[in-house]
């Protein structure tokens, strides 16, 4: 009976750690995608502002 209890305990512990590992990977992926999206947004905004300033210098914009 004790052997079965130990086996069940080890199974539950392994399941717990597997769930935490998957949750960690998912969290890392979500944070990575969010940081990449933020970086792309910042770069696109800077390029858009630079293009707008160039047009203003050439007199294309009122």
SULNOR-V616134 format. One record per pair of residues at least 12 apart in sequence whose C-alpha atoms are under 10 Angstrom apart, sorted by the first residue. I is the first residue (numbers start at 1). J is the second residue. If there is no record, write none. Layout:
i-><I	I>
j-><J	J>
This chain:
none
